Amino acid sequence: MNRIQAGGALCLAVFLGARFSSEHAITPVAARGLSQDSAATIARLEQRLSAYRHLLSDWAGLTRYGSEDSEIKPPAPGENRVVFIGDQITEFWGRGTSRFFPGRPYLNRGIGGQTSPQMLVRFRQDVIALKPKVVVIQAGTNDIAGVTGPGTRGTLSDHITSMTELAKTNGIRVVLASITPVCDCTTVQTDLRPPARIADWNGWLRGYAATSGSVYLDYYTALVEGRNLRKDFTTDGLLPNDAGYGVMAPLAEQAIEIAVTSRQLPVASKNQ
């Protein structure tokens, strides 16, 4: 390459570099946008870190309702107190316009993100100590998703069996709620919670309810379309919305009534 060619190549390189810089320069507006995105990312990470710290310090969530539990008086004579223990499906019941069984002596002991082993650890504090007539146990969706580690139908059955036996030993009647369906309506849910596994685990829950003398509360059939959660019953594909909880409430009432009054404990289902 002679001097003229070298000079031309240098000029071309400078020109292209300047053009690239002008096209890809970070303007003040873009810089502010990047700053806002970074701040939002940091806030999300800090929130997640805080959740992990809390999980490490209180894995079972004993502090979530511990103080409230200690202030609750024993049930009055003739009062049919009911405790709902579960995950986010239970915890968020009543957060919208649909209230959580107003006027009923029902206690919500749901904790979002929990799995069945965590519920088992807090079962004595959040259920037995409150002396309910009936407990509604709702677990499984986060076990399937592996939120606190690998979950199998075998591990779920162990934890459900242990909670059921603890309840019955303490004179508490048991309602076992089905795992609710999911859909990829707005966010992808079926990768973590495959519909086939939900249906399979619900089959075990139904069978165990029959052999253990518990009531099977069939939310699944009332909420499902095909194998997916109906779109009009959810906002994110996992949690029920007010319409979804509106369908679930009378089924829960029916199951509780059966548990309180009947010696033979069949399935509480929309099809009854």
C-alpha positions in Angstrom: 0.0 0.0 0.0 1.5 3.4 -1.0 1.2 6.6 0.9 -1.8 7.8 -1.1 -3.7 4.6 -0.5 -2.7 4.6 3.2 -3.9 8.2 3.5 -7.2 7.3 1.9 -7.8 4.3 4.1 -7.0 6.5 7.2 -9.5 9.1 6.1 -12.2 6.5 5.4 -11.6 5.0 8.9 -11.9 8.3 10.6 -15.1 9.1 8.6 -16.7 5.8 9.5 -15.7 6.1 13.1 -17.2 9.5 13.3 -20.4 8.4 11.7 -20.7 5.3 14.0 -20.1 7.6 17.0 -22.8 10.0 15.9 -25.3 7.3 15.2 -24.7 5.5 18.5 -23.9 8.3 20.8 -25.7 8.3 24.1 -27.7 11.5 24.2 -28.7 13.1 27.5 -32.2 11.7 27.1 -30.9 8.2 26.4 -28.5 8.5 29.4 -31.5 9.3 31.6 -33.3 6.3 30.3 -30.4 4.0 31.0 -30.1 5.5 34.5 -33.8 4.8 35.1 -33.5 1.3 33.8 -30.5 0.7 36.0 -32.3 2.0 39.0 -35.3 -0.2 38.4 -33.1 -3.2 38.0 -31.2 -2.4 41.2 -34.5 -2.0 43.0 -35.7 -5.4 41.8 -32.5 -7.1 42.8 -32.6 -5.5 46.2 -36.2 -6.7 46.7 -35.2 -10.2 45.7 -32.2 -10.1 48.0 -34.4 -9.0 50.8 -36.7 -11.9 50.2 -33.8 -14.3 50.2 -32.5 -12.9 53.5 -36.0 -13.3 55.0 -36.2 -16.8 53.7 -32.9 -17.8 55.2 -33.8 -16.2 58.6 -37.4 -17.5 58.7 -37.7 -20.3 56.2 -41.2 -21.5 57.3 -42.6 -18.0 57.7 -43.3 -18.4 61.4 -43.1 -14.7 62.0 -45.7 -13.9 59.3 -48.7 -14.7 61.6 -47.0 -15.5 64.9 -48.0 -12.3 66.7 -51.5 -12.3 65.3 -52.0 -15.9 66.3 -50.9 -15.2 69.9 -53.7 -12.6 70.3 -56.5 -14.8 68.9 -58.9 -16.1 71.6 -60.2 -19.6 71.6 -63.4 -20.1 69.6 -66.7 -19.4 71.3 -69.0 -22.3 72.1 -70.7 -23.4 68.9 -68.3 -21.4 66.7 -67.2 -23.3 63.6 -63.8 -21.7 63.2 -62.0 -22.5 59.9 -58.3 -21.9 59.1 -57.2 -21.8 55.5 -53.5 -22.6 55.2 -51.9 -22.3 51.8 -49.7 -20.3 49.4 -50.4 -17.2 47.3 -53.7 -18.6 46.1 -54.9 -18.4 49.7 -53.0 -15.3 50.8 -54.3 -13.1 48.0 -58.0 -14.1 48.5 -59.7 -10.9 49.6 -57.1 -8.5 48.3 -59.4 -7.3 45.5 -63.0 -6.3 45.6 -64.0 -9.9 46.5 -63.7 -10.1 50.3 -62.5 -13.2 52.2 -65.7 -14.7 53.6 -67.1 -11.7 55.4 -68.9 -12.4 58.6 -67.5 -15.9 58.9 -65.1 -17.1 61.6 -62.6 -18.0 58.9 -58.8 -17.2 59.2 -56.5 -16.8 56.2 -53.1 -18.2 56.8 -51.7 -18.1 53.3 -48.1 -17.1 52.5 -47.2 -16.4 48.9 -44.5 -18.6 47.4 -44.7 -21.3 50.0 -44.4 -25.0 49.5 -45.9 -27.9 51.5 -42.9 -28.5 53.7 -42.9 -24.9 54.9 -46.7 -25.2 55.7 -46.0 -28.4 57.6 -43.4 -26.6 59.8 -45.9 -23.8 60.7 -48.9 -26.1 60.9 -48.9 -26.3 64.7 -48.6 -22.6 65.2 -50.9 -21.4 62.4 -53.6 -24.1 62.6 -53.6 -26.4 65.6 -53.0 -23.6 68.2 -56.0 -21.7 66.8 -58.3 -24.6 67.6 -60.4 -24.6 64.4 -63.2 -27.0 63.7 -61.9 -27.4 60.1 -58.7 -26.7 58.2 -58.6 -26.1 54.5 -55.2 -27.2 53.2 -54.2 -25.7 49.8 -50.7 -26.6 48.6 -48.9 -28.0 45.6 -48.5 -25.4 42.9 -45.2 -24.1 44.2 -44.0 -27.7 44.9 -44.5 -28.4 41.2 -42.6 -25.3 40.3 -39.7 -26.3 42.6 -39.8 -22.9 44.4 -37.9 -24.3 47.4 -36.2 -27.1 45.7 -37.1 -30.2 43.7 -40.7 -31.3 44.4 -42.2 -34.7 43.6 -45.7 -36.1 44.1 -44.0 -38.3 46.7 -42.7 -35.4 48.8 -46.0 -33.6 48.4 -47.9 -36.7 49.6 -45.7 -37.0 52.6 -46.3 -33.4 53.7 -50.0 -33.5 53.0 -50.3 -36.8 54.9 -48.4 -35.4 57.9 -50.6 -32.2 58.1 -53.8 -34.3 57.8 -52.7 -36.7 60.5 -51.7 -33.8 62.8 -55.1 -32.2 62.3 -57.1 -35.4 62.9 -55.0 -36.2 66.0 -56.1 -32.8 67.4 -59.8 -33.2 66.5 -59.7 -30.9 63.4 -61.6 -31.9 60.3 -59.7 -31.7 57.0 -60.5 -30.3 53.6 -57.9 -30.9 50.9 -58.1 -28.4 48.1 -57.0 -29.2 44.6 -54.1 -27.5 42.9 -55.6 -24.8 40.7 -54.9 -24.8 36.9 -52.6 -22.3 35.2 -52.5 -20.8 31.7 -50.1 -18.8 29.6 -52.6 -16.0 29.3 -50.3 -13.1 30.0 -47.1 -14.7 31.4 -45.7 -18.2 30.7 -46.8 -20.4 33.6 -47.0 -23.9 32.1 -43.2 -24.3 31.8 -42.9 -24.3 35.6 -46.3 -25.8 36.3 -47.1 -28.3 33.5 -50.9 -29.0 33.3 -50.3 -32.8 33.1 -48.5 -32.7 36.5 -51.2 -30.6 38.0 -53.8 -33.1 36.9 -51.7 -36.1 38.1 -51.1 -34.6 41.5 -54.8 -33.7 41.9 -55.6 -37.3 41.2 -53.5 -38.3 44.2 -55.1 -35.6 46.4 -58.6 -36.8 45.5 -57.7 -40.4 46.2 -56.0 -39.6 49.5 -59.0 -37.5 50.6 -61.2 -40.5 50.1 -59.0 -42.9 52.0 -58.2 -40.5 54.9 -61.8 -39.5 55.6 -61.2 -35.9 54.4 -63.2 -33.7 52.0 -61.7 -33.1 48.5 -62.4 -29.5 47.5 -62.3 -29.5 43.7 -61.4 -25.9 42.6 -59.7 -27.3 39.5 -62.8 -28.5 37.7 -64.6 -25.2 38.2 -61.7 -23.1 37.0 -60.3 -25.2 34.1 -61.1 -25.1 30.4 -59.4 -28.0 28.6 -56.3 -28.3 30.8 -55.8 -24.5 31.3 -57.1 -21.9 33.7 -59.9 -19.9 32.1 -58.7 -16.5 31.0 -61.6 -14.7 32.5 -60.7 -16.1 36.0 -57.1 -14.7 36.1 -55.0 -11.7 35.4 -51.6 -13.4 35.3 -52.3 -17.0 34.5 -51.6 -18.2 38.1 -53.6 -16.2 40.6 -57.4 -16.1 40.4 -59.0 -12.7 40.0 -62.2 -11.6 41.7 -64.3 -13.7 39.3 -62.1 -16.7 40.0 -62.4 -16.4 43.7 -66.1 -15.8 43.3 -66.3 -19.3 41.8 -64.1 -20.8 44.5 -66.0 -19.4 47.5 -69.2 -21.4 47.3 -67.2 -24.6 46.7 -65.2 -23.9 49.8 -68.3 -23.2 51.8 -69.8 -26.5 50.6 -66.7 -28.4 51.5 -66.6 -26.9 55.0 -70.3 -27.7 55.5 -69.7 -31.3 54.5 -66.7 -31.5 56.9 -68.7 -30.1 59.8 -71.9 -32.0 59.4 -71.2 -35.3 57.6 -69.6 -38.5 58.8 -69.1 -39.6 55.2 -66.9 -37.1 53.5 -67.3 -37.0 49.7 -65.9 -34.6 47.1 -67.0 -30.9 47.1 -67.3 -30.2 43.4 -69.0 -27.9 41.0 -70.6 -31.1 39.5 -72.4 -32.1 42.7 
